[in-house]
Amino acid sequence: MSEPICCATQAEFDAALAAGGDADIELTGDATFNASAAPASRTLRCYGSSQPSVEAYGSSQPSVVAYGSSQPRVVAYGSSQPSVVASGSSQPRVEAYGSSQLSLAQLHNAKLAVQAGPDVAIQASGAVEVTGGRVVVEAHRPDTPARWCEHYGVVVTDGVALLFKAVEDDWRGQDKRGTLTYRPGATPEEPKWDGGKAECGRGLHFSPRPTMALRFCTNAAHFVACPVALTDIAVHPDGEYPEKCKAKRVCAPTFEVDIDGELVGASA
């Protein structure tokens, strides 16, 4: 798993992009970053109380994710297509002009506000505050396991979804609940399953992608693929973490993958 690259200046940011690789880039401080050369595959993260400005020109497609109490400012021009996700208690601000296209998602208790020109197309999910522009799609949150899997591109075969978990060195989740382990070959099951009523607790929690699972185990040492029957999955579209699902059990042995979902180690 690649560690995020911290950048406090444009020079450091340019060097990180020039070095290639797929590691996320953490923008620190309150500097202004021209992200027009950043590929969509490199996520730009903002943590803590940072307040960076991210500028997107031309046909660029930067992906910006705000965590903690960060307050990034994202400015889009031309035909750029930035993606902005607000989580935690962050408060990103987005300004968009020209024929740019925005993909926006508000999660948890975050606030995401947008000021857009008349020709800006906006796809929004969650309670996004939009002024101006044209909201072409008000993305909805899927409310069934099958629709949730479809929404996030989860592979489903014969009623079994392939979900992912980020775990620590001992193959347990960050919450260290009980004796449950996700070591390759394991088939963990929640002994106190609540039928999926509550969003958190009394169930196993999974993500659609290893990269998304990292959010729930920030010091992950391994990623595990977990086959889970659709009939054992519960989703909470209006919950604090709609991008996470909850399940009673893993229905077939787990196996180790890398952050891209490819087999590693003995699993390969």
C-alpha positions in Angstrom: 0.0 0.0 0.0 1.4 3.3 -1.1 1.7 6.0 1.6 0.1 9.4 0.7 2.6 12.0 -0.6 2.4 15.3 1.4 2.7 18.5 -0.6 2.8 22.0 0.9 3.8 23.9 -2.3 3.2 23.8 -6.0 6.8 22.7 -6.6 6.3 19.6 -4.3 3.0 18.9 -6.0 4.5 19.0 -9.5 7.3 16.7 -8.3 4.8 14.2 -7.0 2.9 14.2 -10.3 6.1 13.9 -12.3 7.3 10.9 -10.2 4.2 9.0 -11.3 2.7 6.1 -9.3 -0.7 5.8 -7.8 -0.2 7.1 -4.3 -2.8 9.7 -3.1 -1.5 13.2 -2.6 -2.2 15.1 0.6 -2.5 18.9 0.3 -1.3 20.6 3.4 -1.5 24.2 4.6 -3.2 27.0 2.6 -1.3 27.2 -0.6 -2.8 27.3 -4.1 -2.3 24.2 -6.3 -2.8 24.1 -10.1 -4.2 20.6 -10.5 -4.7 20.7 -14.2 -2.0 18.0 -14.7 -3.3 15.7 -12.1 -4.9 12.5 -13.5 -8.3 11.5 -12.1 -6.6 8.3 -10.7 -4.6 10.4 -8.2 -6.9 11.5 -5.3 -6.0 14.8 -3.7 -6.8 14.6 0.0 -7.3 17.4 2.5 -7.1 16.7 6.3 -7.2 18.5 9.6 -7.7 22.3 9.4 -6.0 22.7 6.0 -7.4 25.2 3.6 -5.7 24.6 0.2 -7.0 26.0 -3.1 -7.2 23.6 -6.0 -7.5 25.1 -9.5 -8.6 23.0 -12.5 -8.2 24.3 -16.1 -8.7 22.9 -19.6 -10.0 19.4 -19.7 -8.5 18.3 -16.4 -10.4 15.9 -14.0 -8.9 16.2 -10.5 -10.5 14.2 -7.6 -10.6 16.1 -4.3 -11.6 14.5 -1.0 -12.0 16.6 2.1 -11.7 15.0 5.6 -11.7 16.3 9.2 -12.4 20.0 9.5 -10.5 21.0 6.3 -11.9 23.8 4.1 -10.5 23.4 0.6 -11.5 25.7 -2.2 -11.9 24.2 -5.6 -12.1 26.4 -8.7 -13.0 25.0 -12.1 -12.6 26.7 -15.5 -12.9 25.7 -19.2 -14.2 22.2 -19.7 -12.6 20.7 -16.6 -14.5 18.0 -14.7 -13.5 18.0 -11.0 -14.9 15.5 -8.5 -15.3 16.8 -4.9 -16.3 14.6 -1.9 -16.9 16.2 1.5 -16.8 13.9 4.5 -16.3 14.3 8.3 -17.0 17.9 9.3 -15.2 19.4 6.3 -16.5 22.5 4.4 -15.3 22.5 0.8 -16.2 25.5 -1.4 -16.5 25.0 -5.1 -16.5 27.8 -7.8 -17.1 26.7 -11.4 -17.2 28.7 -14.6 -17.2 28.1 -18.4 -18.5 24.7 -19.5 -17.0 22.8 -16.6 -18.8 19.7 -15.2 -18.9 19.0 -11.4 -19.4 15.7 -9.6 -20.2 16.4 -6.0 -20.9 14.3 -2.9 -21.7 15.4 0.6 -21.3 12.8 3.3 -21.6 12.6 7.1 -21.8 16.1 8.7 -19.9 17.9 6.1 -21.0 21.0 4.2 -20.4 21.5 0.5 -21.3 24.8 -1.1 -21.1 25.6 -4.9 -21.2 28.8 -6.8 -21.5 28.1 -10.5 -21.9 29.9 -13.8 -25.0 29.3 -16.0 -23.4 26.8 -18.3 -21.9 24.5 -15.6 -23.4 21.0 -15.4 -23.7 19.6 -11.8 -24.2 16.1 -10.5 -24.9 16.2 -6.8 -25.3 13.7 -4.1 -26.4 14.6 -0.5 -27.2 18.0 0.9 -25.1 20.1 -1.5 -25.8 23.8 -1.4 -25.9 24.9 -5.1 -26.1 28.4 -6.4 -26.3 28.8 -10.2 -25.4 26.2 -12.7 -27.6 23.4 -14.0 -28.1 20.3 -11.7 -28.4 17.6 -14.4 -28.5 14.7 -12.0 -29.5 14.6 -8.4 -27.8 11.3 -7.5 -29.8 9.2 -5.2 -28.5 6.8 -2.5 -29.4 3.2 -3.3 -31.7 1.5 -0.8 -31.3 -2.3 -1.5 -28.2 -4.5 -1.5 -28.5 -5.3 -5.2 -28.9 -1.6 -6.2 -26.1 -0.6 -3.8 -23.7 -3.1 -5.4 -24.8 -1.8 -8.9 -24.3 1.8 -7.8 -20.7 1.2 -6.6 -19.7 -1.3 -9.4 -19.5 -4.3 -7.0 -19.0 -7.6 -8.8 -22.0 -9.9 -8.0 -22.0 -13.6 -9.1 -24.8 -15.9 -8.4 -26.1 -13.7 -5.6 -22.7 -13.2 -3.9 -21.1 -9.8 -3.8 -17.3 -9.4 -3.6 -16.7 -6.8 -1.0 -13.5 -5.5 0.7 -12.1 -4.9 4.2 -9.0 -3.0 5.3 -7.4 -4.6 8.3 -4.3 -4.1 10.5 -1.3 -6.4 10.9 -3.3 -9.0 13.0 -6.0 -9.2 10.2 -8.5 -7.5 12.4 -10.4 -4.3 11.8 -9.5 -1.0 13.4 -12.3 -1.4 15.9 -10.7 -4.6 17.3 -14.1 -6.1 18.0 -14.0 -9.5 19.8 -12.0 -12.3 18.2 -13.1 -11.8 14.6 -10.3 -12.1 12.1 -10.3 -11.6 8.3 -7.1 -13.6 7.8 -7.1 -15.3 4.3 -9.2 -18.4 4.4 -11.4 -17.2 7.3 -15.2 -17.0 7.1 -16.1 -14.5 9.9 -19.7 -14.2 11.2 -21.3 -11.7 13.6 -22.7 -13.7 16.6 -24.9 -10.8 17.6 -26.3 -9.8 14.2 -29.1 -7.3 14.7 -30.8 -7.9 11.3 -29.2 -4.8 9.9 -31.2 -2.4 11.9 -28.4 -0.1 13.1 -25.9 1.4 10.7 -22.9 0.6 13.0 -22.3 -2.2 15.4 -23.6 -5.8 15.6 -22.5 -6.7 12.1 -19.5 -6.9 9.7 -18.8 -3.8 7.7 -17.5 -3.7 4.1 -16.7 -1.3 1.3 -17.1 -1.6 -2.5 -13.4 -1.0 -3.1 -10.1 -1.4 -1.2 -9.5 2.3 -1.6 -12.8 3.1 0.0 -12.2 0.6 2.9 -9.0 2.5 3.7 -11.2 5.3 5.1 -12.3 3.0 7.9 -8.9 1.6 8.8 -6.4 4.4 8.1 -3.4 2.4 9.2 -4.3 -0.7 7.2 -1.6 -3.3 6.6 -3.7 -5.6 4.4 -6.7 -5.5 2.2 -9.1 -8.5 2.1 -11.7 -9.6 -0.4 -14.8 -11.0 1.2 -17.6 -12.9 -0.6 -20.9 -11.9 1.0 -24.4 -13.1 0.0 -26.8 -10.3 -1.0 -29.3 -11.8 1.4 -27.0 -11.1 4.3 -26.3 -7.5 3.4 -28.0 -4.4 4.9 -27.6 -0.9 3.5 -28.4 2.5 5.1 -28.9 5.1 2.4 -29.6 7.9 4.9 -26.9 6.9 7.3 -23.6 8.7 8.1 -21.7 6.3 5.9 -23.9 5.4 2.9 -20.8 4.1 1.0 -20.4 1.3 3.6 -22.6 -1.8 4.0 -23.2 -4.1 6.8 -23.6 -7.9 6.7 -24.2 -10.9 8.9 -21.4 -13.1 7.6 -18.8 -13.9 4.9 -20.2 -16.8 2.9 -16.9 -18.1 1.5 -13.2 -17.9 2.5 -11.6 -14.5 2.4 -8.4 -13.8 0.3 -5.8 -11.1 0.3 -5.7 -8.4 -2.4 -3.8 -5.2 -3.0 -5.2 -1.6 -3.0 -6.3 -2.2 -6.6 -8.2 -5.4 -5.8 -5.5 -7.7 -7.4 -4.6 -11.0 -5.8 -1.4 -11.0 -3.7 0.7 -13.4 -1.7 -0.6 -16.9 -1.2 -4.0 -15.8 -2.6 -2.4 -15.3 -6.0 
